[in-house]
Amino acid sequence: MNEHYDVLIVGSGAGGSAAAYSLAHVGRRVLLLEKGRELPRDGSTLDVDKVIRQGFFKSKEHWLDRNGQTFEPEEYFNLGGKTKWYGAALARFEPHEFEAEPAHQCLPWPISYRELEPYYEQAETLLNVHQFKPEPDLQAIVGKLTCNGAGWNARPLTLALDSNIVEHPEEAAHFDAFASVKNLKADGQRALLERVQQLPNLTVLTGQAVRDFIADPERPERLIGVRAEDGGEFRADRVLLAAGALHSPRLLQGYLEITGLTDRLPCANAVGRNYKSHLLSAVLAFSATLKTDLLRKTLLLLNDRLPHSSIQPLGFDGELLSTLIPGFVPRGFARALGHRAYGFFLQTEDGSDPANRVVAQTNGARYPQLDYDPARLPAAREEHRRLVRDFNRALLKIGLPAAAKGIPLAGTAHACGTLVAGHDPRTSVVDADGKVHGLDNLYVVDGSVLPRSSRVNPSLTIYAWALRVAERLQQRRSSV
C-alpha cells in the first residue's frame, strides 16, 4: 500500500482496540491490522460443542513447552481478540499492586495507581462496567462461607455486560468463554472500534498477519512500517504493538536479531522474559439440589490470609460445568452432576522470573517455545496450594464437597509480562510511556507490558494502559 499513516497498530484485542479508538477519535490517521477475521454472527460462537468441545475458534498454533513437548495455547485470532471470548470481569488492580514485592517476586510498575486511575475511569465508562445483584444460589453459598470464621469476604465483581442480558437466557448462560451474538458483552470491537469505525481516518484490515517490522535503512532504531505474511507493506510514523504477550515478543525478537540490535540495546535480553498468566484452578462444588442461577459471576471472594489470590464464580451453567467433569464419567451422570454444581475460578498472582519466557523460533526450532515453570515461583505456588486447600475445606464445611482441577500451561487467557514496563532498560523492555527502550517509535499497548498481574483479571488494566499510551502519544505530537 502507498498510503502513509500516523499510527499503525498490530492487533485488535483490549490494547489495540483501545489505542485505535483513542487515536482515531482525535483525528490521527490510524491503520489497525488484525491477523484473524471478524467472527460470524450465526450463533456458532454460542454453540457449546463448537466452542468448548471442538475448540473450533481457537488458533490451533503449535508451541513447545519447557521440555520440548508440543501443545496448543488457548489463543484466538479474530477482530476484537480475546476480548470477544473473555468472561467480562473487569476489575482494577489495587494501588499496592503497582509496587515491588520481592518476597513474592513481584516487579514494580514505572507508574503509580494514581497515574492510571483516570484511564481506569475512562475504560469503565466506555465499556459500561457495572455490578449485578448476586443471584439466590450464590447468595446462599457466599453467605455461609463468609460466616464460617475462615476469613472469606465478598465484594461485587464488576462486569462489562448489558443490563438486559438476563432477558436473553442463552446469552446470559454463555457469556463466559463465548462471543456474544446480540452484542450484550462490551468487547473491544463493540465498545471501542465500532464507536469510530465510520471515521475516514481509521482503517481496519483483517486477515493481515504481520511477519516482521521494516527498519529505516539508515537507522534501525526507527521503524518505517511492517510487512505482512503475504508480502504487503504498510508504512506509518509510529507502530503500536498489541499482538498479545505470546506474540508481541516474537515480533520484537525477530526484529532485533535481523537488525543486529540484539547486541546493542540493553533491553534486548529482557524481551520475552517474565511471562505470567496467574496460577489457576477450577473448582466444582457439588450439591444435592439443582442450581438455577443464570449469570453466577457476580461476586469476588477474598481472604486476607491469601493476599495475592482471588476467587470468582465461573459463569457456566450446568451444561457447561458438565464438560469439566472427566470423560470417564458417563455423560448422563456428568450432566446430572453439572446441574447440581457451582463452579469457581481460583487465581493467584504468579510473580516474575526471567527464566519464564517466550522464545521465538531459533536454532532451527520448528515452533516457538513457552518456557514456564511454576516451581520458579515458590511463594506463589505455595499460596495457590493453600488457596485450593482452604477453599475446598470451607466448601465441605458448609456441605458442598468439591473437586479441583489445575489449569494447564495451554490456559493463556491471562497471559502477560514478556515485554515488561520499567525504568531500567537492562531489566525492562518499555518505558513509562510504553515506548521500547532504545527504539524511536515502537510502542507496546497489550498485556505483555504488565510488570505485575495482580490477583484479578488483567483486561481492564490493559485497556487503561493503552488509553494512557495513546493520550501521551497525542500530547507528544501536539508539543512538537
C-alpha positions in Angstrom: 0.0 0.0 0.0 1.2 3.5 -0.8 -0.8 5.3 1.9 1.2 6.6 4.9 -0.4 6.6 8.4 0.3 8.4 11.6 0.0 5.3 13.6 -0.1 1.6 12.7 -1.5 -0.9 15.3 -0.7 -4.6 15.2 -3.6 -6.5 16.9 -7.1 -5.7 17.9 -7.5 -7.0 21.4 -8.0 -4.9 24.5 -4.9 -2.8 23.9 -5.2 -2.5 20.2 -8.8 -1.6 20.2 -8.4 1.0 23.0 -5.5 2.7 21.3 -7.2 2.7 17.9 -10.3 4.3 19.5 -8.4 6.9 21.3 -6.1 8.0 18.4 -8.8 7.8 15.7 -11.1 9.9 18.0 -8.7 12.8 18.0 -8.1 12.7 14.2 -4.9 10.7 13.8 -4.7 8.6 10.6 -4.8 5.1 12.1 -4.3 1.7 10.4 -5.2 -1.4 12.5 -4.0 -4.8 11.3 -5.7 -7.9 12.7 -4.4 -11.4 11.9 -7.8 -13.0 12.1 -11.2 -12.2 10.6 -14.4 -10.9 12.1 -16.4 -13.6 14.0 -19.6 -15.0 12.4 -23.0 -13.8 13.8 -24.8 -17.0 13.0 -24.9 -18.2 16.6 -22.0 -20.6 16.3 -20.0 -18.6 18.8 -22.5 -19.7 21.5 -22.5 -23.3 20.5 -21.1 -25.4 23.4 -20.0 -28.2 21.1 -18.1 -25.9 18.7 -16.7 -23.6 21.2 -15.8 -25.9 24.1 -15.6 -29.5 22.9 -14.2 -28.8 19.4 -12.3 -25.6 20.2 -13.4 -24.5 16.7 -12.4 -20.8 17.1 -9.1 -21.3 18.8 -5.9 -20.6 17.0 -4.6 -24.2 16.8 -1.0 -22.9 16.8 1.7 -25.4 17.9 4.1 -24.4 20.6 6.8 -26.2 22.7 6.8 -26.3 26.5 9.9 -26.1 28.5 10.5 -29.9 28.0 10.2 -29.6 24.2 6.7 -31.2 24.1 4.1 -29.7 21.8 0.9 -28.1 22.9 -1.7 -25.6 21.7 -2.2 -22.4 23.7 -5.8 -21.3 24.0 -5.4 -18.2 21.8 -7.9 -16.6 19.5 -7.2 -14.7 16.2 -10.2 -12.6 15.4 -11.3 -9.0 15.3 -11.5 -8.0 19.0 -9.0 -10.7 20.0 -9.6 -12.5 23.3 -12.0 -9.7 24.5 -14.7 -11.4 22.4 -14.3 -14.5 24.5 -13.3 -13.3 27.9 -15.7 -13.6 30.9 -16.4 -9.8 31.0 -14.9 -9.4 34.5 -13.2 -6.0 34.6 -11.7 -5.2 37.9 -9.0 -2.6 38.8 -5.7 -3.6 40.3 -5.2 -2.3 43.9 -2.8 0.6 44.5 -0.3 -1.5 46.3 -0.2 -3.9 43.3 1.8 -1.3 41.4 4.7 -1.6 43.8 7.5 -4.1 44.1 7.1 -7.1 46.4 10.4 -9.1 46.4 9.1 -11.8 48.7 6.5 -12.7 46.1 8.9 -12.0 43.1 6.7 -9.1 42.0 8.3 -6.3 39.9 7.4 -2.6 40.3 5.4 -0.6 37.8 7.1 2.5 36.4 3.9 4.4 37.1 1.6 4.5 40.2 -2.0 3.6 40.5 -2.9 7.3 40.7 -1.4 7.8 37.2 -3.5 5.1 35.7 -6.7 5.9 37.7 -8.2 8.4 35.1 -7.8 5.8 32.4 -9.4 3.1 34.5 -12.4 5.5 34.8 -12.4 6.2 31.1 -12.3 2.5 30.3 -15.1 1.7 32.7 -17.3 4.3 31.1 -16.6 3.2 27.5 -17.2 -0.5 28.4 -20.2 0.3 30.6 -18.8 -1.6 33.5 -21.2 -2.2 36.4 -22.4 -4.5 39.1 -25.1 -7.2 39.0 -27.1 -8.3 42.0 -26.0 -11.7 43.3 -28.5 -14.5 42.5 -30.1 -16.8 45.1 -27.8 -19.8 44.9 -24.6 -17.7 45.0 -26.0 -15.6 47.9 -26.7 -18.8 49.9 -23.2 -20.2 49.2 -21.3 -17.0 49.9 -23.4 -16.2 52.9 -22.3 -19.4 54.6 -18.7 -19.1 53.5 -18.3 -15.6 54.9 -19.9 -16.6 58.2 -17.9 -19.7 59.0 -14.9 -17.9 60.6 -12.4 -18.9 57.8 -11.7 -15.3 56.8 -13.6 -15.2 53.5 -15.2 -11.9 52.4 -17.0 -10.9 49.3 -17.2 -7.8 47.2 -19.0 -7.1 43.9 -17.4 -8.2 40.7 -17.9 -5.5 38.0 -18.9 -6.8 34.6 -19.0 -5.4 31.1 -22.4 -6.9 30.3 -25.6 -5.2 29.1 -28.0 -4.7 31.9 -30.7 -6.5 29.9 -28.6 -9.7 29.3 -30.7 -11.6 31.8 -33.7 -11.2 29.4 -31.7 -13.4 26.9 -31.0 -16.6 28.8 -29.0 -18.2 26.0 -26.5 -15.3 26.2 -26.7 -14.9 29.9 -25.7 -18.5 30.5 -23.0 -18.4 27.8 -21.1 -15.1 28.2 -18.1 -16.6 30.0 -15.8 -18.0 27.3 -18.2 -17.4 24.5 -18.6 -14.5 22.0 -21.9 -12.6 22.2 -24.2 -12.6 19.1 -26.5 -9.9 20.3 -23.7 -7.5 21.4 -24.6 -8.0 25.0 -20.9 -8.1 26.1 -18.8 -5.0 25.8 -15.7 -6.4 24.0 -13.0 -4.3 22.3 -14.7 -4.5 18.9 -18.2 -3.5 20.0 -17.4 -1.0 22.8 -14.4 0.8 21.1 -13.8 0.1 17.4 -17.5 0.4 16.5 -17.5 3.9 18.1 -15.0 5.1 15.5 -15.5 2.7 12.6 -17.2 5.3 10.4 -14.4 7.9 10.7 -12.4 8.3 7.4 -9.1 8.4 9.3 -9.4 4.8 10.7 -8.7 1.8 8.5 -9.2 -1.7 9.9 -7.8 -4.6 7.9 -8.5 -8.2 8.9 -6.7 -11.3 7.7 -3.4 -9.4 7.8 -0.8 -11.4 9.8 2.3 -9.3 10.4 5.5 -11.1 9.5 8.1 -8.6 10.6 8.9 -4.9 11.0 10.6 -2.8 8.4 13.6 -0.7 9.5 14.7 2.7 8.4 17.7 1.8 6.1 19.8 4.5 7.7 18.7 4.0 11.3 17.5 0.6 12.5 16.4 2.1 15.8 13.5 3.6 13.8 10.7 1.6 12.2 9.1 2.7 9.0 6.4 0.1 8.9 5.5 -3.6 8.9 5.5 -6.4 6.4 2.6 -8.9 6.2 2.9 -12.6 5.5 1.5 -12.1 2.0 4.3 -9.6 1.3 2.2 -6.5 1.6 3.9 -3.5 3.3 2.3 -0.8 5.4 4.1 2.5 6.5 3.5 4.7 9.5 5.2 7.3 11.7 4.7 5.1 14.8 4.0 1.4 15.3 2.0 0.2 18.3 2.4 -3.5 19.1 -0.8 -5.1 20.5 -0.5 -8.8 19.4 -0.5 -10.2 22.9 2.0 -11.5 25.4 2.8 -14.6 23.4 3.1 -13.0 20.0 4.4 -9.4 20.5 7.8 -10.5 21.9 8.4 -12.8 19.0 8.0 -10.0 16.5 10.4 -7.8 18.5 12.9 -10.7 19.0 13.0 -11.2 15.2 13.5 -7.5 14.5 16.3 -7.1 17.0 18.0 -10.2 15.6 17.7 -9.2 11.9 18.9 -5.6 12.5 21.8 -6.5 14.8 20.2 -4.5 17.7 20.3 -7.6 19.9 23.9 -6.8 20.9 23.4 -3.0 21.0 20.2 -2.5 23.0 20.3 -3.2 26.8 16.6 -4.2 26.8 17.2 -6.9 24.2 17.9 -9.6 26.9 14.6 -8.8 28.6 12.4 -9.3 25.5 10.2 -12.4 26.1 11.1 -12.8 29.7 9.0 -12.6 32.9 6.0 -14.4 31.4 3.0 -14.5 33.8 -0.5 -16.0 33.5 -1.7 -16.4 37.1 -1.7 -19.8 38.8 -5.2 -21.0 38.1 -7.5 -23.8 39.2 -11.2 -24.6 38.6 -13.2 -25.9 41.5 -16.6 -27.6 41.2 -18.7 -27.6 44.3 -21.5 -30.2 44.3 -24.9 -30.1 46.0 -27.9 -32.3 46.3 -30.1 -29.6 44.9 -30.3 -28.1 41.4 -28.6 -24.8 40.8 -30.6 -22.3 38.8 -28.6 -19.1 38.9 -28.1 -17.6 35.4 -25.1 -15.2 35.4 -23.4 -16.6 38.5 -20.2 -14.5 38.0 -21.2 -11.5 40.2 -19.0 -11.6 43.3 -15.3 -11.8 44.1 -14.1 -13.8 47.2 -11.0 -12.7 49.0 -9.2 -13.8 52.1 -6.6 -11.7 54.0 -4.5 -14.8 54.7 -4.1 -15.2 50.9 -3.3 -11.6 49.8 -2.3 -12.5 46.2 -5.3 -14.6 45.4 -9.0 -14.2 44.5 -11.9 -16.4 43.7 -14.8 -15.7 41.2 -17.6 -17.9 40.2 -17.5 -19.4 36.7 -20.2 -18.0 34.5 -21.1 -21.6 33.5 -24.5 -23.2 33.6 -25.0 -26.9 34.3 -24.4 -28.0 30.7 -21.0 -26.2 30.7 -20.0 -27.4 34.1 -20.6 -31.0 33.0 -17.9 -30.5 30.3 -15.3 -30.0 33.1 -16.1 -33.5 34.6 -13.7 -36.1 33.5 -14.6 -38.1 30.4 -14.6 -41.5 32.1 -17.8 -40.4 34.0 -20.9 -41.4 32.0 -22.2 -38.3 30.2 -25.8 -38.7 31.6 -24.4 -38.7 35.1 -22.0 -35.9 34.3 -24.9 -33.7 33.2 -26.8 -34.5 36.3 -23.8 -33.5 38.4 -23.3 -30.4 36.4 -26.8 -29.1 37.1 -26.2 -29.6 40.8 -22.8 -27.9 40.8 -21.4 -24.4 41.2 -18.1 -23.6 39.5 -15.4 -21.3 40.9 -12.2 -19.9 39.3 -9.3 -19.6 41.7 -6.3 -17.4 40.7 -3.1 -16.4 42.4 -0.6 -13.8 41.2 2.4 -15.7 40.0 5.2 -13.1 40.2 8.1 -12.8 37.7 11.1 -14.9 36.9 13.3 -14.1 33.9 13.5 -17.8 33.0 9.8 -17.9 32.5 9.8 -16.7 28.9 8.6 -16.8 25.3 11.3 -17.8 22.8 10.8 -17.3 19.0 11.7 -20.0 16.5 15.5 -20.0 16.8 18.3 -22.5 16.3 16.2 -24.5 13.9 13.3 -25.0 16.2 10.1 -25.7 14.3 7.8 -24.0 16.8 8.1 -21.1 19.3 8.6 -22.1 22.9 6.8 -21.1 26.2 9.3 -22.0 28.9 7.3 -21.6 32.1 7.7 -23.5 35.4 5.7 -22.6 38.5 8.5 -24.1 40.6 10.5 -20.9 39.8 7.9 -19.0 41.8 7.8 -20.9 45.2 5.9 -18.2 47.1 3.1 -18.1 44.6 2.9 -21.8 44.2 2.6 -22.3 47.9 -0.1 -19.6 48.3 -2.1 -21.2 45.4 -1.8 -24.6 47.1 -3.2 -23.1 50.3 -5.9 -21.3 48.3 -7.2 -24.5 46.8 -6.9 -26.5 50.0 -8.6 -23.9 52.2 -11.4 -23.1 49.8 -12.2 -26.8 49.4 -12.3 -27.2 53.1 -14.5 -24.2 53.5 -16.9 -25.6 50.9 -17.0 -29.0 52.6 -17.7 -27.3 55.9 -20.9 -25.8 54.5 -22.0 -29.1 53.0 -20.6 -28.8 49.5 -18.0 -31.4 48.6 -15.7 -30.1 45.9 -13.1 -31.2 43.3 -10.3 -29.0 41.9 -8.5 -29.1 38.6 -5.4 -27.0 37.8 -5.4 -25.0 34.6 -2.6 -26.3 32.4 0.1 -24.3 30.5 -2.3 -24.0 27.5 -4.6 -21.8 29.5 -3.3 -18.5 28.4 -6.4 -16.3 29.0 -4.4 -14.1 31.5 -1.1 -14.1 29.7 1.1 -11.1 30.4 4.6 -10.0 31.0 7.2 -10.7 28.3 7.7 -7.0 27.4 7.5 -5.6 30.9 7.4 -1.8 31.5 10.1 -0.3 33.8 12.6 2.5 34.1 15.8 0.4 33.8 16.4 -0.8 30.1 18.5 -3.6 31.4 15.6 -5.3 33.2 12.6 -4.0 31.3 11.5 -3.5 27.7 9.3 -0.5 27.5 9.3 2.8 29.5 6.6 4.5 31.4 5.1 5.8 28.2 5.0 2.4 26.5 8.0 3.1 24.1 10.5 0.3 23.7 13.8 1.3 25.3 16.3 2.4 22.5 13.8 2.4 19.6 12.5 5.7 18.4 8.9 4.9 17.5 7.8 1.4 18.6 5.3 1.3 21.5 3.5 -1.6 23.2 -0.1 -1.5 24.4 -1.0 -5.1 25.2 -0.7 -7.2 28.3 2.9 -8.0 27.7 3.9 -4.7 29.4 2.4 -5.7 32.8 5.1 -6.0 35.4 2.5 -7.4 37.8 -0.7 -9.3 37.1 -2.3 -8.7 40.5 -4.9 -11.0 41.9 -7.7 -10.2 39.5 -8.2 -10.4 35.7 -5.8 -8.1 33.7 -8.2 -6.9 30.9 -9.3 -3.6 32.5 -5.7 -2.7 33.2 -4.7 -3.4 29.6 -7.5 -1.2 28.3 -6.4 1.6 30.7 -2.7 1.3 29.8 -3.5 1.5 26.1 -5.7 4.6 26.6 -2.9 6.3 28.6 -0.2 5.5 26.0 -2.4 6.8 23.2 -3.1 10.0 25.0 0.5 10.6 25.8 1.4 9.9 22.1 -1.1 12.6 21.1 0.3 15.0 23.7 3.9 14.4 22.5 2.8 15.0 18.9 1.0 18.3 19.8 4.0 19.6 21.6 6.3 19.1 18.6 
